[in-house]
Amino acid sequence: MKATWALVLLLVACTTHDPKPEGLLTREQFTEVLLEAQLIEARINHELIVQHLAQVPTGSYYKELFEAQGITEEQFTRTFTYYAERPKELKDIYDDIVEELQRRKGQPVQ
């Protein structure tokens, strides 16, 4: 009897994995968009702190990013929310972003 309950619990645990909601960006797409968003944030900080601009067109920067990537702000937000609820996966994505930024920094400026 105990073995039966253990088997039932194991099956329930294995079958209750939440599937990804529809309309999310792929992990690769999300990683690329998030990387570009980090570059936008760095640009904004530079413009505010170094250049002392009073206003920065943040909205237009992100609009251009989403258009260039062929996605919507809603898709990005929905995907970000999905990964924010899964901190381990989001950390892995940020690790990939840091690695890519370090790789880019090591390359000669073109």
ZADRENFI-120277 format. One record per atom (N, C-alpha, C): residue number from 1; residue in three letters; atom name; x, y, z. Coordinates in Angstrom, 1 decimal, always signed. Example, Ala and Ser with C-alpha at 12.3 -4.5 7.8 and 13.67 -1.06 7.14 Angstrom:
<nodes>
[node 1; ALA; N; [+13.2; -5.7; +7.8]];
[node 1; ALA; CA; [+12.3; -4.5; +7.8]];
[node 1; ALA; C; [+13.2; -3.3; +7.8]];
[node 2; SER; N; [+12.8; -2.2; +7.1]];
[node 2; SER; CA; [+13.7; -1.1; +7.1]];
[node 2; SER; C; [+12.9; +0.0; +7.9]];
</nodes>
This chain:
<nodes>
[node 1; MET; N; [+0.8; -1.2; +0.0]];
[node 1; MET; CA; [+0.0; +0.0; +0.0]];
[node 1; MET; C; [+0.9; +1.3; +0.0]];
[node 2; LYS; N; [+1.9; +1.3; +0.8]];
[node 2; LYS; CA; [+2.8; +2.4; +0.9]];
[node 2; LYS; C; [+3.5; +2.7; -0.5]];
[node 3; ALA; N; [+3.8; +1.6; -1.2]];
[node 3; ALA; CA; [+4.5; +1.7; -2.5]];
[node 3; ALA; C; [+3.5; +2.3; -3.5]];
[node 4; THR; N; [+2.2; +2.0; -3.4]];
[node 4; THR; CA; [+1.2; +2.5; -4.3]];
[node 4; THR; C; [+1.1; +4.0; -4.1]];
[node 5; TRP; N; [+1.0; +4.5; -2.8]];
[node 5; TRP; CA; [+0.9; +5.9; -2.5]];
[node 5; TRP; C; [+2.2; +6.6; -3.0]];
[node 6; ALA; N; [+3.3; +6.0; -2.8]];
[node 6; ALA; CA; [+4.6; +6.7; -3.3]];
[node 6; ALA; C; [+4.5; +6.8; -4.8]];
[node 7; LEU; N; [+4.1; +5.8; -5.5]];
[node 7; LEU; CA; [+4.0; +5.8; -6.9]];
[node 7; LEU; C; [+3.0; +6.9; -7.4]];
[node 8; VAL; N; [+1.8; +7.0; -6.7]];
[node 8; VAL; CA; [+0.8; +8.0; -7.0]];
[node 8; VAL; C; [+1.4; +9.4; -6.8]];
[node 9; LEU; N; [+2.1; +9.7; -5.7]];
[node 9; LEU; CA; [+2.7; +11.0; -5.4]];
[node 9; LEU; C; [+3.8; +11.3; -6.5]];
[node 10; LEU; N; [+4.6; +10.3; -6.8]];
[node 10; LEU; CA; [+5.6; +10.5; -7.8]];
[node 10; LEU; C; [+5.0; +10.9; -9.2]];
[node 11; LEU; N; [+3.9; +10.2; -9.6]];
[node 11; LEU; CA; [+3.3; +10.5; -10.8]];
[node 11; LEU; C; [+2.6; +11.9; -10.8]];
[node 12; VAL; N; [+2.0; +12.3; -9.7]];
[node 12; VAL; CA; [+1.4; +13.6; -9.6]];
[node 12; VAL; C; [+2.5; +14.7; -9.7]];
[node 13; ALA; N; [+3.6; +14.5; -9.0]];
[node 13; ALA; CA; [+4.6; +15.4; -9.0]];
[node 13; ALA; C; [+5.2; +15.6; -10.4]];
[node 14; CYS; N; [+5.3; +14.6; -11.1]];
[node 14; CYS; CA; [+5.9; +14.6; -12.4]];
[node 14; CYS; C; [+5.0; +15.2; -13.5]];
[node 15; THR; N; [+3.7; +15.1; -13.2]];
[node 15; THR; CA; [+2.7; +15.6; -14.2]];
[node 15; THR; C; [+2.2; +17.0; -14.0]];
[node 16; THR; N; [+2.5; +17.6; -12.8]];
[node 16; THR; CA; [+2.0; +18.9; -12.5]];
[node 16; THR; C; [+2.9; +20.0; -13.0]];
[node 17; HIS; N; [+3.9; +19.7; -13.8]];
[node 17; HIS; CA; [+4.8; +20.8; -14.3]];
[node 17; HIS; C; [+4.0; +21.7; -15.2]];
[node 18; ASP; N; [+4.1; +23.0; -14.9]];
[node 18; ASP; CA; [+3.4; +24.0; -15.6]];
[node 18; ASP; C; [+4.0; +24.2; -17.0]];
[node 19; PRO; N; [+3.2; +24.0; -18.0]];
[node 19; PRO; CA; [+3.7; +24.2; -19.4]];
[node 19; PRO; C; [+3.9; +25.8; -19.6]];
[node 20; LYS; N; [+4.7; +26.1; -20.5]];
[node 20; LYS; CA; [+4.9; +27.5; -20.8]];
[node 20; LYS; C; [+3.7; +28.1; -21.4]];
[node 21; PRO; N; [+3.3; +29.2; -21.0]];
[node 21; PRO; CA; [+2.1; +29.9; -21.7]];
[node 21; PRO; C; [+2.4; +30.2; -23.1]];
[node 22; GLU; N; [+1.4; +30.2; -23.9]];
[node 22; GLU; CA; [+1.6; +30.6; -25.4]];
[node 22; GLU; C; [+1.9; +32.0; -25.5]];
[node 23; GLY; N; [+2.6; +32.3; -26.5]];
[node 23; GLY; CA; [+3.0; +33.7; -26.8]];
[node 23; GLY; C; [+4.2; +34.2; -26.2]];
[node 24; LEU; N; [+5.0; +33.3; -25.5]];
[node 24; LEU; CA; [+6.2; +33.7; -24.9]];
[node 24; LEU; C; [+7.3; +33.7; -26.0]];
[node 25; LEU; N; [+8.3; +34.6; -25.8]];
[node 25; LEU; CA; [+9.5; +34.5; -26.7]];
[node 25; LEU; C; [+10.3; +33.3; -26.3]];
[node 26; THR; N; [+11.0; +32.7; -27.3]];
[node 26; THR; CA; [+11.9; +31.6; -27.0]];
[node 26; THR; C; [+12.9; +32.1; -26.1]];
[node 27; ARG; N; [+13.6; +31.2; -25.4]];
[node 27; ARG; CA; [+14.7; +31.6; -24.5]];
[node 27; ARG; C; [+15.7; +32.4; -25.2]];
[node 28; GLU; N; [+16.1; +31.9; -26.4]];
[node 28; GLU; CA; [+17.1; +32.6; -27.2]];
[node 28; GLU; C; [+16.7; +34.0; -27.6]];
[node 29; GLN; N; [+15.4; +34.2; -28.0]];
[node 29; GLN; CA; [+14.9; +35.5; -28.4]];
[node 29; GLN; C; [+14.9; +36.4; -27.1]];
[node 30; PHE; N; [+14.4; +35.9; -26.0]];
[node 30; PHE; CA; [+14.3; +36.6; -24.8]];
[node 30; PHE; C; [+15.7; +37.1; -24.3]];
[node 31; THR; N; [+16.7; +36.2; -24.4]];
[node 31; THR; CA; [+18.0; +36.5; -24.0]];
[node 31; THR; C; [+18.6; +37.6; -24.9]];
[node 32; GLU; N; [+18.4; +37.6; -26.2]];
[node 32; GLU; CA; [+18.9; +38.6; -27.1]];
[node 32; GLU; C; [+18.2; +40.0; -26.8]];
[node 33; VAL; N; [+16.9; +40.0; -26.6]];
[node 33; VAL; CA; [+16.2; +41.2; -26.3]];
[node 33; VAL; C; [+16.6; +41.8; -25.0]];
[node 34; LEU; N; [+16.7; +40.9; -24.0]];
[node 34; LEU; CA; [+17.1; +41.4; -22.7]];
[node 34; LEU; C; [+18.6; +41.9; -22.7]];
[node 35; LEU; N; [+19.4; +41.3; -23.5]];
[node 35; LEU; CA; [+20.8; +41.8; -23.6]];
[node 35; LEU; C; [+20.7; +43.2; -24.2]];
[node 36; GLU; N; [+20.0; +43.4; -25.3]];
[node 36; GLU; CA; [+19.8; +44.7; -25.9]];
[node 36; GLU; C; [+19.2; +45.7; -24.9]];
[node 37; ALA; N; [+18.3; +45.3; -24.1]];
[node 37; ALA; CA; [+17.6; +46.2; -23.1]];
[node 37; ALA; C; [+18.7; +46.6; -22.1]];
[node 38; GLN; N; [+19.6; +45.8; -21.7]];
[node 38; GLN; CA; [+20.7; +46.1; -20.8]];
[node 38; GLN; C; [+21.6; +47.2; -21.4]];
[node 39; LEU; N; [+21.8; +47.1; -22.7]];
[node 39; LEU; CA; [+22.6; +48.1; -23.4]];
[node 39; LEU; C; [+21.8; +49.4; -23.5]];
[node 40; ILE; N; [+20.5; +49.4; -23.7]];
[node 40; ILE; CA; [+19.7; +50.6; -23.6]];
[node 40; ILE; C; [+19.8; +51.3; -22.3]];
[node 41; GLU; N; [+19.7; +50.5; -21.2]];
[node 41; GLU; CA; [+19.8; +51.0; -19.9]];
[node 41; GLU; C; [+21.2; +51.7; -19.6]];
[node 42; ALA; N; [+22.2; +51.1; -20.1]];
[node 42; ALA; CA; [+23.5; +51.7; -20.0]];
[node 42; ALA; C; [+23.6; +53.0; -20.8]];
[node 43; ARG; N; [+23.0; +53.0; -22.0]];
[node 43; ARG; CA; [+23.0; +54.2; -22.8]];
[node 43; ARG; C; [+22.2; +55.3; -22.0]];
[node 44; ILE; N; [+21.1; +55.0; -21.5]];
[node 44; ILE; CA; [+20.3; +56.0; -20.7]];
[node 44; ILE; C; [+21.1; +56.5; -19.5]];
[node 45; ASN; N; [+21.7; +55.6; -18.8]];
[node 45; ASN; CA; [+22.5; +56.1; -17.6]];
[node 45; ASN; C; [+23.6; +57.0; -18.1]];
[node 46; HIS; N; [+24.3; +56.7; -19.2]];
[node 46; HIS; CA; [+25.3; +57.5; -19.8]];
[node 46; HIS; C; [+24.8; +58.9; -20.1]];
[node 47; GLU; N; [+23.7; +58.9; -20.8]];
[node 47; GLU; CA; [+23.1; +60.2; -21.2]];
[node 47; GLU; C; [+22.6; +61.0; -20.0]];
[node 48; LEU; N; [+22.1; +60.4; -19.0]];
[node 48; LEU; CA; [+21.7; +61.2; -17.8]];
[node 48; LEU; C; [+22.9; +61.6; -17.0]];
[node 49; ILE; N; [+23.9; +60.8; -16.8]];
[node 49; ILE; CA; [+24.9; +61.1; -15.8]];
[node 49; ILE; C; [+26.1; +61.8; -16.5]];
[node 50; VAL; N; [+26.6; +61.2; -17.6]];
[node 50; VAL; CA; [+27.8; +61.8; -18.3]];
[node 50; VAL; C; [+27.4; +63.0; -19.1]];
[node 51; GLN; N; [+26.4; +62.9; -19.9]];
[node 51; GLN; CA; [+26.0; +64.0; -20.8]];
[node 51; GLN; C; [+25.1; +65.0; -20.1]];
[node 52; HIS; N; [+24.6; +64.7; -19.0]];
[node 52; HIS; CA; [+23.7; +65.6; -18.2]];
[node 52; HIS; C; [+22.4; +66.0; -19.0]];
[node 53; LEU; N; [+21.9; +65.1; -19.8]];
[node 53; LEU; CA; [+20.7; +65.4; -20.5]];
[node 53; LEU; C; [+19.5; +65.5; -19.5]];
[node 54; ALA; N; [+18.6; +66.4; -19.8]];
[node 54; ALA; CA; [+17.5; +66.6; -18.9]];
[node 54; ALA; C; [+16.4; +65.5; -19.2]];
[node 55; GLN; N; [+16.3; +65.1; -20.4]];
[node 55; GLN; CA; [+15.3; +64.1; -20.8]];
[node 55; GLN; C; [+16.0; +63.1; -21.8]];
[node 56; VAL; N; [+15.7; +61.9; -21.6]];
[node 56; VAL; CA; [+16.2; +60.8; -22.5]];
[node 56; VAL; C; [+15.0; +60.1; -23.1]];
[node 57; PRO; N; [+15.0; +59.9; -24.4]];
[node 57; PRO; CA; [+13.8; +59.3; -25.0]];
[node 57; PRO; C; [+13.8; +57.8; -24.8]];
[node 58; THR; N; [+13.6; +57.4; -23.6]];
[node 58; THR; CA; [+13.6; +56.0; -23.2]];
[node 58; THR; C; [+12.6; +55.1; -24.0]];
[node 59; GLY; N; [+11.4; +55.7; -24.1]];
[node 59; GLY; CA; [+10.3; +55.0; -24.8]];
[node 59; GLY; C; [+10.6; +54.7; -26.2]];
[node 60; SER; N; [+11.3; +55.7; -26.9]];
[node 60; SER; CA; [+11.6; +55.4; -28.3]];
[node 60; SER; C; [+12.7; +54.4; -28.4]];
[node 61; TYR; N; [+13.6; +54.4; -27.5]];
[node 61; TYR; CA; [+14.7; +53.4; -27.5]];
[node 61; TYR; C; [+14.1; +52.0; -27.5]];
[node 62; TYR; N; [+13.2; +51.8; -26.6]];
[node 62; TYR; CA; [+12.6; +50.5; -26.4]];
[node 62; TYR; C; [+11.7; +50.1; -27.6]];
[node 63; LYS; N; [+11.0; +51.1; -28.1]];
[node 63; LYS; CA; [+10.1; +50.9; -29.3]];
[node 63; LYS; C; [+11.0; +50.5; -30.5]];
[node 64; GLU; N; [+12.1; +51.1; -30.7]];
[node 64; GLU; CA; [+13.0; +50.7; -31.7]];
[node 64; GLU; C; [+13.6; +49.3; -31.5]];
[node 65; LEU; N; [+13.9; +48.9; -30.3]];
[node 65; LEU; CA; [+14.3; +47.6; -30.0]];
[node 65; LEU; C; [+13.3; +46.6; -30.3]];
[node 66; PHE; N; [+12.1; +46.8; -29.9]];
[node 66; PHE; CA; [+11.0; +45.8; -30.1]];
[node 66; PHE; C; [+10.7; +45.7; -31.6]];
[node 67; GLU; N; [+10.7; +46.8; -32.3]];
[node 67; GLU; CA; [+10.5; +46.7; -33.8]];
[node 67; GLU; C; [+11.7; +46.0; -34.5]];
[node 68; ALA; N; [+12.9; +46.3; -34.1]];
[node 68; ALA; CA; [+14.0; +45.6; -34.7]];
[node 68; ALA; C; [+14.0; +44.1; -34.4]];
[node 69; GLN; N; [+13.5; +43.7; -33.3]];
[node 69; GLN; CA; [+13.5; +42.3; -32.9]];
[node 69; GLN; C; [+12.2; +41.6; -33.4]];
[node 70; GLY; N; [+11.3; +42.4; -33.9]];
[node 70; GLY; CA; [+10.0; +41.9; -34.5]];
[node 70; GLY; C; [+9.1; +41.3; -33.4]];
[node 71; ILE; N; [+9.1; +42.0; -32.2]];
[node 71; ILE; CA; [+8.3; +41.5; -31.1]];
[node 71; ILE; C; [+7.5; +42.7; -30.6]];
[node 72; THR; N; [+6.6; +42.4; -29.7]];
[node 72; THR; CA; [+5.8; +43.5; -29.0]];
[node 72; THR; C; [+6.3; +43.7; -27.6]];
[node 73; GLU; N; [+6.0; +44.8; -27.1]];
[node 73; GLU; CA; [+6.3; +45.1; -25.6]];
[node 73; GLU; C; [+5.5; +44.1; -24.8]];
[node 74; GLU; N; [+4.3; +43.7; -25.1]];
[node 74; GLU; CA; [+3.5; +42.8; -24.4]];
[node 74; GLU; C; [+4.2; +41.4; -24.3]];
[node 75; GLN; N; [+4.8; +41.0; -25.5]];
[node 75; GLN; CA; [+5.5; +39.7; -25.5]];
[node 75; GLN; C; [+6.7; +39.7; -24.6]];
[node 76; PHE; N; [+7.4; +40.8; -24.6]];
[node 76; PHE; CA; [+8.6; +41.0; -23.8]];
[node 76; PHE; C; [+8.2; +40.9; -22.3]];
[node 77; THR; N; [+7.2; +41.7; -22.0]];
[node 77; THR; CA; [+6.7; +41.8; -20.6]];
[node 77; THR; C; [+6.2; +40.5; -20.1]];
[node 78; ARG; N; [+5.4; +39.8; -20.9]];
[node 78; ARG; CA; [+4.9; +38.5; -20.5]];
[node 78; ARG; C; [+6.0; +37.5; -20.3]];
[node 79; THR; N; [+7.0; +37.5; -21.2]];
[node 79; THR; CA; [+8.1; +36.6; -21.0]];
[node 79; THR; C; [+9.0; +36.9; -19.8]];
[node 80; PHE; N; [+9.2; +38.2; -19.6]];
[node 80; PHE; CA; [+10.0; +38.6; -18.4]];
[node 80; PHE; C; [+9.2; +38.2; -17.1]];
[node 81; THR; N; [+7.9; +38.4; -17.1]];
[node 81; THR; CA; [+7.2; +38.0; -15.9]];
[node 81; THR; C; [+7.3; +36.4; -15.7]];
[node 82; TYR; N; [+7.2; +35.7; -16.8]];
[node 82; TYR; CA; [+7.3; +34.2; -16.7]];
[node 82; TYR; C; [+8.7; +33.8; -16.1]];
[node 83; TYR; N; [+9.8; +34.4; -16.6]];
[node 83; TYR; CA; [+11.1; +34.1; -16.0]];
[node 83; TYR; C; [+11.3; +34.7; -14.6]];
[node 84; ALA; N; [+10.7; +35.8; -14.3]];
[node 84; ALA; CA; [+10.8; +36.4; -13.0]];
[node 84; ALA; C; [+10.3; +35.5; -11.9]];
[node 85; GLU; N; [+9.3; +34.7; -12.3]];
[node 85; GLU; CA; [+8.7; +33.7; -11.4]];
[node 85; GLU; C; [+9.5; +32.5; -11.3]];
[node 86; ARG; N; [+10.6; +32.4; -12.1]];
[node 86; ARG; CA; [+11.5; +31.2; -12.1]];
[node 86; ARG; C; [+13.0; +31.8; -12.0]];
[node 87; PRO; N; [+13.3; +32.2; -10.8]];
[node 87; PRO; CA; [+14.6; +32.9; -10.6]];
[node 87; PRO; C; [+15.8; +32.2; -11.1]];
[node 88; LYS; N; [+15.8; +30.9; -10.9]];
[node 88; LYS; CA; [+17.0; +30.1; -11.4]];
[node 88; LYS; C; [+17.2; +30.2; -12.9]];
[node 89; GLU; N; [+16.1; +30.1; -13.6]];
[node 89; GLU; CA; [+16.2; +30.2; -15.1]];
[node 89; GLU; C; [+16.6; +31.6; -15.5]];
[node 90; LEU; N; [+16.0; +32.6; -14.8]];
[node 90; LEU; CA; [+16.3; +34.0; -15.1]];
[node 90; LEU; C; [+17.8; +34.3; -14.8]];
[node 91; LYS; N; [+18.3; +33.7; -13.7]];
[node 91; LYS; CA; [+19.7; +33.9; -13.4]];
[node 91; LYS; C; [+20.6; +33.3; -14.5]];
[node 92; ASP; N; [+20.2; +32.1; -15.0]];
[node 92; ASP; CA; [+21.0; +31.5; -16.1]];
[node 92; ASP; C; [+21.0; +32.4; -17.3]];
[node 93; ILE; N; [+19.9; +33.0; -17.6]];
[node 93; ILE; CA; [+19.8; +33.9; -18.8]];
[node 93; ILE; C; [+20.7; +35.1; -18.5]];
[node 94; TYR; N; [+20.7; +35.7; -17.3]];
[node 94; TYR; CA; [+21.6; +36.8; -17.1]];
[node 94; TYR; C; [+23.0; +36.4; -17.1]];
[node 95; ASP; N; [+23.3; +35.2; -16.7]];
[node 95; ASP; CA; [+24.7; +34.7; -16.8]];
[node 95; ASP; C; [+25.1; +34.6; -18.3]];
[node 96; ASP; N; [+24.2; +34.2; -19.2]];
[node 96; ASP; CA; [+24.5; +34.2; -20.6]];
[node 96; ASP; C; [+24.7; +35.6; -21.1]];
[node 97; ILE; N; [+24.0; +36.6; -20.6]];
[node 97; ILE; CA; [+24.1; +37.9; -21.1]];
[node 97; ILE; C; [+25.4; +38.5; -20.6]];
[node 98; VAL; N; [+25.8; +38.3; -19.4]];
[node 98; VAL; CA; [+27.1; +38.8; -18.9]];
[node 98; VAL; C; [+28.2; +38.2; -19.7]];
[node 99; GLU; N; [+28.1; +36.9; -20.0]];
[node 99; GLU; CA; [+29.2; +36.2; -20.8]];
[node 99; GLU; C; [+29.3; +36.9; -22.2]];
[node 100; GLU; N; [+28.1; +37.1; -22.8]];
[node 100; GLU; CA; [+28.1; +37.8; -24.1]];
[node 100; GLU; C; [+28.7; +39.2; -24.1]];
[node 101; LEU; N; [+28.3; +39.9; -23.0]];
[node 101; LEU; CA; [+28.9; +41.3; -22.9]];
[node 101; LEU; C; [+30.4; +41.3; -22.7]];
[node 102; GLN; N; [+30.8; +40.3; -21.9]];
[node 102; GLN; CA; [+32.3; +40.2; -21.7]];
[node 102; GLN; C; [+33.0; +39.8; -23.0]];
[node 103; ARG; N; [+32.3; +38.9; -23.8]];
[node 103; ARG; CA; [+32.9; +38.5; -25.1]];
[node 103; ARG; C; [+33.0; +39.7; -26.0]];
[node 104; ARG; N; [+31.9; +40.5; -26.1]];
[node 104; ARG; CA; [+31.9; +41.7; -26.9]];
[node 104; ARG; C; [+32.9; +42.8; -26.5]];
[node 105; LYS; N; [+33.1; +42.9; -25.2]];
[node 105; LYS; CA; [+34.1; +43.9; -24.7]];
[node 105; LYS; C; [+35.5; +43.5; -25.1]];
[node 106; GLY; N; [+35.8; +42.2; -25.2]];
[node 106; GLY; CA; [+37.1; +41.7; -25.6]];
[node 106; GLY; C; [+37.4; +41.9; -27.1]];
[node 107; GLN; N; [+36.4; +42.2; -27.9]];
[node 107; GLN; CA; [+36.6; +42.3; -29.3]];
[node 107; GLN; C; [+37.0; +43.8; -29.6]];
[node 108; PRO; N; [+37.8; +44.0; -30.6]];
[node 108; PRO; CA; [+38.2; +45.3; -31.1]];
[node 108; PRO; C; [+36.9; +46.1; -31.5]];
[node 109; VAL; N; [+36.9; +47.3; -31.2]];
[node 109; VAL; CA; [+35.8; +48.2; -31.6]];
[node 109; VAL; C; [+35.8; +48.4; -33.1]];
[node 110; GLN; N; [+34.7; +48.2; -33.8]];
[node 110; GLN; CA; [+34.6; +48.3; -35.2]];
[node 110; GLN; C; [+34.1; +49.7; -35.6]];
</nodes>
